[in-house]
């Protein structure tokens, strides 16, 4: 399968990875593995770009990392998207730094769907997600995390293009 799209992701910090990885671990113990892309850190997708925008996206990602410090995110709730195939955790939109980061992206974005900041926990068919939901509900707890890194990948198959930490 040929690459189709570039995705700019805002990666969550190590402690957030540990917490969310624990949630996924509980789901996995109960037999839920999902079809989400393996080996990606938990993240919030910021934007998608056409493949021919790779150099511009890398340059802009590097500039954004110089301008923005780590962004606190309160991962306060969980949910499912319409169709029931994606189970996620999501942040409050306060403080506005996350929205400011998203709006600062100037490289031409491909808008496939309206932007809903979230971090995917599990992707599968709706019936499996409905069965997984009570498992996550049992273990879910809100927490304060941070976005510490920007990460650009091409999909599919997954190719890591570049990653850079936000300024200290």
Secondary structure, 3 states (H helix, E strand, C coil): CCCCEEEEEEEECHHHHHHHHHHHHHHHHCCCCCCCCCCCCCEEEEEEECHHHHHHHHHHHHHHHHHCECEEEEEEEEEECCCCCEEEEEECCCCCHHHHHHHCCCCCCCCCCCCCCCEEEEECCHHHHHHHHHHHHHHCCCEEEEEEEEEEEEECCCEEEEEEECEC
